[in-house]
Amino acid sequence: MRKFFDRIDELGGVNCEKKSAMWLERIAFVFLILMILSAPHSIAATQTAWLLGSAAWLVRLFIKPRPKLSRTPLDIALWAFFSWTVITSVFSYAPGISFDKLRGALIFLVFYFVINNLRNVRAAKFLAFALVFSCMASVVWSPIERIYGRGVEIYGVGANSLFSKAVHFDHDTYLKAKGKNLPENSAENELKPLVDGDTIVEANGKKIRTPDDLVDEIEKSNTTYLESFNPPDYFTRIVKRENLLDGASSLEKLGINNWKHSRNWRYGGFYGHIITYAEVLQMIASLILGLFIAGFGRRGDEESPGETNSARPFFQSLLWFFSSFSFLFFCLLAMIFALLTTYTRSAQIGFLVSAIGMILVYGSRKMLLISAIIILPLTIAGAFLLQQNRNPGFEKKDESVIYRQTVYSEGFNLWTQDTRKFLLGVGMDSTKRFAKEWHLFDNGRLPAGHFHSTPLQLLVERGLPALILWFWILGIYAQILLRNIKLQIPDSDSAVSNSKSKIQNSKSGSWQAQGILLGCFGGLIGFFVSSAVNYSLGDGEVAMVFFILMGIGVSVVFQNSKSDAL
């Protein structure tokens, strides 16, 4: 046990004379690790680790010698953004609801927890790779689960089947209840039959694998809530025990002719929420790609003393690179596969733009060629999968596009109604109370939710200054990363002409540190792109990972500079 604590102290830079201070720093760092490991899987576990670690860190601040707080160029912008959020909550149309939402707005404090408990670049590297390896648990499960199959995909649904008498139930309500403690009787009576090709994965919150499992669950209660999907949609239906048919087999009781396990669905990782998982996945995939690109730029370090970059044949360099970074290559391909199986256009486009951005910032013509060889087939595969499973486009039958077009127009009109709304917004989540009065969501004909765009959501809820402050935060963060990435990019032209210059400048650190900075920059690009059509900042899991990466990236810069000025 002593060796374990010694290693934790060495990695975390824990070096205090007072035992109480040492233990508090140690506890904070351990919970920081747990937060990173939980982030790709569970928001509850991630927030618990964050809060416990933050509590230990805050107590540590009161014990002398007090640690010096890390100051960054982001401080003013972050706190100004939060302060404006508080002001808009005061002037909200529903202050009680908006003040309750301030807890979610405080998620930016994750950045400060990370940056103040990372005391060296080695710890930042460790946490970056820990985030990648932890994410691989859900990523690897994606192809395994598809081989194994899910649920009961039904065929030959009869006219008298209980599935033909199924009733609609709000899927979001079902998910919030986790399938538990749902009412026996529902006020909803809209008939929504299950049809051939629908797949039932849960009955009253219990996983279903066979028709026998399904019948057993239906027979336990008068009302059964079925979570089902038919790509790309997930939905919930209610069936009644009294509608089971007489028969010797489960198929006869259910009124179907055949069934099989489904192998085609939108993957949501361990979150169970598809868009959330896709957005988190594309940011972590960008981190791996950043490491990948930085590793390729490092290839000169492996050359013999008299050999220049140009002396090694291009494909020989490529072979060396993939053999040396085979595990990273495997992780990248696996994450791209998992991202493709989410069938989430915004996250996939976000990752594609992220990859192009990283290559343009760091790469060379050779890097562009390699990336084209890798990315082009994957882009074609992604487009094919989307076409087969979502039939994307702007035609009327694309319900996702119709929904966004409707709420975008409504949100913009609400924001520009008067000067108060234009400057202060209507307050966070006040639309939940006033949606009917403001004629939102097509006068209630569409499911109530949010405006599916971070910029528009900020405008509507917190006014124009909030959006300006948010762009200020993103701009400062991008500037920090870009400035330090450019300091560390090897100059290939000078490397060819002068063998002494083929090693990167003294501030470059290791290729892992360079890759982290590049990957964080890519994650920022992907987050910005996907948030244009999703309220990413309001998604706790996505925002948590974004601020974690921000903390790791800025910490690498901070530790490399060895000063408060970034």
N, C-alpha and C positions, 0 to 999 in steps of 0.2 A: 504493500500500500504506500509505503514511503517513496518508493521509486516512482509510483504513479503520480503522486503529488509533485515530486521533483520535476517530472517531465511536463506536467501541466504548468508549473511555475516557469519553467524554462521557455516553453512555447508562448505562454501568455505574458511574459515579461514581468512576472510577479516577483518583486524584490523589496520587501518591507521588513523593517526591524520589529515593529509591533506585530504580535501574533494576530490580534483582532483585525488590524488593517490587512494583513496578509490573507487571512481567511475570507474576508469580505471581497477582496480582489479576485481571489481564487474562485469563490462562489459565483461572482458576476461573470467571470470568463467561462466557467463550466456551463452556466445557463445560456450564455451567448452561443456556445457550441450546440447546445440542445435546441435553441431557437433556429439556428441554421439548418440543422438536421430535420426539424419538423416542418420547416417552411413549405417544401414542395408537396406536403401531404395533409396537414391538418391546421386550420386556422386557430382552433381552440388550444392545441398543444403549443403552437408557436406563440400565441399571445400570453399563455401561462408562463412559458419560459422567459419571455420578454419582461413581463411584470415582476416576476421573482428576481430576475437578474438586475433589473433597474432598481428594485428596492435595496438590494445589497450594495449596488453602486452608490445610491443616494446616501445611505448610512455611512459609507466609506468617506464621503466628502466632509463629514463632520469630525473625522479623526485626524489628528495631526501626526506627521506632516501631511497636509491636505494635498491631494494630487492636483496638478494644473489641468484645467478644462481645455479641451481642444477648441480652438477658434478657427472658423473657416469663412471664406467669402460668401457662403450660403446663408449665414446666420441671419443677417438683416432681412433678406428676402423671405426666408422660411417663417420667421416670427411676424413679419409684416402680413404675410398671407394668412396666418392663423388669427392675428389680431383683427384683420378685416372680416374674417369669418365670424368672429365673436360679435363684431358690430352689426353685421347683417342678421345675426340671430336675434339681437335686441330689437331690430326693426322688422323682424319677420312677421308675416301674416299669421303664423302659428308658432309663437315664441317657445312654448313648452316643447313642441316636437323638435324644433331647431336646436334648442339648448341640449336636448338629449342626444342629438347627432354630433355634438362637439366631441364626444368620446371617440368617435371614428375619425374626426379631423385631427386628433392628437397623434395619429399613427406616424406622423413625421418624426416623432421623438425616437423612433427606432434608429434613425440615422445617428442621433447623438449617443445612444446606447452602444452602437457598433463602433463609432469612431473613437470614443473615450475608453473602450476596453480592448482595442487593438493597439498594442504598444510597439509592434515591430512588423516588418514586411513578411517575415516568416509566418506569423500568425494569420496575416491577411491571406497569404497563399493557402495555408491550411484550410481556412474557412471557405475560400472560393472552391477548392477541390472537394471539400466536404459537402457543399451545396450541390455540386455536380453529381457526386457519387450517391448522395441521398436521393436525388431526383431519379437516378437510374433504376431504383426499386420499382417505381410505377411505370417507367418507360419499358423495362424488360418484361413487365407483366402484360403489356399490350399485345404482342404477338402470341404469347403463351395463352392468354385468355381467348384469343381468336381461334386458336387451334382447339382449345377445350370447348368453346362455345358457351352461349348464355341462354338462359330462360327457355321458354316454350313458344316456338314459332308455329302458329296455328294455320291449318288449311282445311278447306271443305266445311266452312261454317254453315250449319243448317239454319233454316228459317225459324225453327223453334229453339235454337240454341240460346243458352243464357247470355252468350256473347252478343247475340242480335238484340237483346233487351238491355244492354249495358247503358249506363247513364253517365253523363259528363261530370267530372269533378276537377276543380282548379288544381293544376299540377304543382304550382308554387306553394299552395297551402299544404299539399301532401308532403312536399320536400321539407318545408319548415318544421312539420311535425315528425319528420323522419319516419313516417308511416305508422306512428304510435299514437294512441289515445285519440283516435279520430271518432267523430260522432257516429252512433249506430244509424241515425236517420239523417238524410241530407235534404235540405230545402230545394236543391237543384233537381230538376226532372227532365232536362234536355236529353233526348235520346241520342246516343252516340255509339252505334254498334262497333264492335271490334270485327275486323274483316280479315280475309286471307292475307297472310304475310305479316300481320301484327305479331309482336313478340311480347309475352308477359314475363317480366323478370322478378316482380315482387307481388306478394299478396299480403296485405296488412303489415307491410314492412319486413316480411320474411322472404328470403331468397327462394326462388322456384326453379327447379331443374327438370321436373317431369310432370306430365298430366296428373299422376297420382299425388304428387306434392300439392298441386293446385286444388284438386278436389278435396283433399284433407283439410286445407286451410278454409275453403269455402264452406265446408260442413261444420266448422267450429263456431260460426257466428251468422246472424241473420244478414249482415251487410259486409261485403268484402271490397276493399279498395285495391285495385290492380294498377301497378305501375307498368306501363307498356311503352314500346317504341315501334315506329316504322320509319326508317331513316328518311329524312334527318330529324324527325320530331319525336320527342318524348311526351307522354300524356298519361292522365290518370282516369280510370273508369270505375264505376261502382256496379257490382253485380249482386244479386240476391240469391240466398240459399234456396228459396222456394222455386227458383227457375231452373234448378238442376233437373235433368231428365232422368227417367228410370233407365237402367241398363246394367249390364254385368261388368263393363269395363269403364275406365275413366273417360275414354274417348266418347263412349255412348252417353255418359252422364253430362259431358260438356257439350255434346252436340256437334262434334267435329269429326272429320274423316281421317286426318293425319296430322303429324307434327314433326318438328326437328329442332335441334339447337341452332340458334341464330349465330352467324359469324360476320354479321354486318351491322355495325352500330357506330355512333359517334362516341369516341372514347373520352372519358372525363377524369381519368386517373383515379387517385384515392379521394379527391375532393368530391367526385360525383357530379360536379358542375362543369359542363363542357367548355364554355367560353373562359371561365376562370382558369381552368387547367391549361387551356391552349395559350393564354396570354402569359402565364407563369412559365410555361415550357419554352415559349419562343425567347424569353429573356435569358433563361439558363442556357438554351441552345446557342444564343449569341455569345455568351461567356465562353463556351467551348470553342466556338469558331474563332473567337479572338485569340485564345490560347493556340489554336491550330495555326493561324496566320503568323503569330509571333514566333512560333516554333519553326516555321518555314524560313522566316527571316534570319533565324539563328544558324542556318546550315553552314555558314562560313566558319563557325567556331570549331567544326569538326574536320576542317581541311588541314592538310599537312602544311608546315611552315612556308613552303615555297609555292603553294597552290593558291590561285585566286578563284573567286566565285565563277568567273567565266570559263575557267579551265575544266570544270566538271560539266559533263554533258547534262543537258536539261532533264532528260528522262532518268538519268542515273541519280540526279538530285531528288527527283520525284520519288523514285524507288526507295532511296535512303530515308526520305521524309516519312513515307507511309510505314516503313518498317520500324522506324524509331518512335513513331507516334501512333502505333496501331491501336492502342487502347482508346486514345482520344478520338481516333477515327471511328472506332466502333461506337463510342458514346454519341458522337455526332450523328452518324447514320441512324442509330436507334432512336434518338430524339426526333430526328426529321420524320422517321416513319410514324412515331407516336403523334407528332404534330399533324401529319397528313391524315391520320385516322380520326382526328377530331373534326375534320371537315369544316374547320372554322376559317373562313376566308380572310378575316381581318388579321388574325394572328399569323397566318401563312404569308400574307402580303407584307406584314410587318417584319417578319424574319427575312424575307427576300430583300426588302429595302435595307434592312440592317446589314445583311451580308454585303450588298453592293457598297454601302457607305463605308464599312470597315475596310474593304479591299481598296477603295479609292483613297482613303486616308493613309493606309499603311503599305499597300501593295505596289507591285511593279507589273510590267507587261506579262511576265511569266506567271505571276500570281493571278492576273486576270484570266489568262488562258486556262490555268488549272481550275479556277473557280467556275469558269464557263463549262468545263468538262464535267464538273460535279453538279453544279446548280441547274444547268439547262435540263438534263433528264429528270431531275427531281421536280422541277417546275412543271414539266409536261405531265409527269405522273400525278402531281397534285391537282392539276387542272382536270385530268381525266377522272380522278376519284370524285372531285367536286361535281363534275357534270353527271356522273353516274348516280350519285347519292343525293345531290341537292338541286340539280338542274338550275344552277345559278344564272342570274341575269336580271334585267330590269323589266321583265314582262310581268303581267298582272298576277300570274300564279306564284310568283316569288313572294310569299307572305312576309318574309323578313324585310325585304326591300320596301314593300307597301307600308309596313308598320313604321319603319324609320322615316320614310317620306312624310307620313302623317304627323308623327310627333316632332319632327324637325320644324315643319311649318307651324305647328301649334306652339312650340317652344319659342320660336323667333317672334311670333306675333305677341305672345304673352310678355316677353322681355321688353319689347318696344312699345307697350301699351301706354306707358306714362313715364315721367322722369324718375319717380321713386323706384319703379321696377328696373329701369335702365341702369341706375347707379347702385342700388342696394339689393336688387333682386327681390324675390318673394320669400326667401328663407328656405333653409334646407328642409326638404321633405314636406313643406307646407302643401304641396300639390296633393298629398294623400288626403288632406282635409277638404281642399277646395277644388278638387278635380271636376266635380259635377258643376259647381258654380262657374268655373272657367271654361267649361265645355271641352275638356281635354280628352285625349284618347278616343277621338272620333265620337264625342258625346257619350262615352261609356261603352261603345260597341267593341272597342279593342281592350285587351287586358291592361289594367292599370299597372304602371311601372315607372320607369324614368325615361330620360330623353335620348338614351343610347349614344351619347357623345359627351366626352369630358368638357370640351370647350363650351358647348351649348348648355350643359348642365350648370357649369359655373356661371355663365351669363344669366341664366334664368333664376338660379337660386341665390347668387351672391353678387351679381351685377358686373359691369364692365371692369372696375378696378381689380376684382378677383382674378379675372382672366389675364389681365396685364401682369399682375404679381406672379401668377403661375408660370407664364411664359418667361418672366424674369428669372425664376428659380431654374427652369430648364435651360435657359441661356447661360447662366453662370456655371451650372453643372457641366454643360457641353464645353464651355470655354476652358474650365479646369482640366478636363480630360484631354481635349484636343491639344492644348498647349504642352502638356506633359507627354502625350503620345509622340508629338512631333520632335520633342527633345530626344526621344529614344529611338526614332526610326533610323536604321543604318543607311548611310549614304552609299548606295551601290556603285555610283559612278566613281566616287573618290576611292572606294574599296578596290576597284579594278586598277586604277592608276597608281595606287599606293598601298602596298600590302600591309603597311603599319596601320592603316585606317580601316581595315576590314572589321575590326572589333568596334562595337558601338561605343558611344561616348561614355565617360565615367559616371554620368548620372543615370545611365540606362538601367542599372540593376540587372536582374535576371530576365530571361525570356518569359518566365511565368508572370512576373510583375507587369511586364509590357503587355502580355496577353490579357491579364485582368483588366488593365486600363482600356484596352481596345474592346474587350468583351462588354465592359460596362457602357462604353460609348455605343456599341451596337445595341445593347439592351435599351438604352435611352431612345435610340432611333425607333426600334420596334415598338416600344411602349407609346411613343408619341404618335406613330402611324396608326396603330390599332385603337388608341384612345379617341381617335377622330370619329369612330363609329361605335364605340363602346364607352360606358362610363367607368373606365378603368380605375380612376382615382377613388371612386366610391366602392370599389370591390376590395374588401379587406385583405384577401390573400394576395391579390395582384399588387396593391399598394405596398404591402409589407415586403414583398420580394424586391420591389423597385427601390425602396428606401434601404433595404439591406445591401443591395448592390451599390447604391450611392455611398453608403458608409464604407464598404470595402474599398471601392475605387478611390475615394477621397483620402482614406487612410493610407493607401499605398503612396499617393502623392505626398501626403503629409510626412510620412516616415522617410521617404526618399529625400525630401527637401531638408529635413531635420530643423525646421523652423515653423513658426506660426504662419508665415506668409506663404501661400500656395502659388 
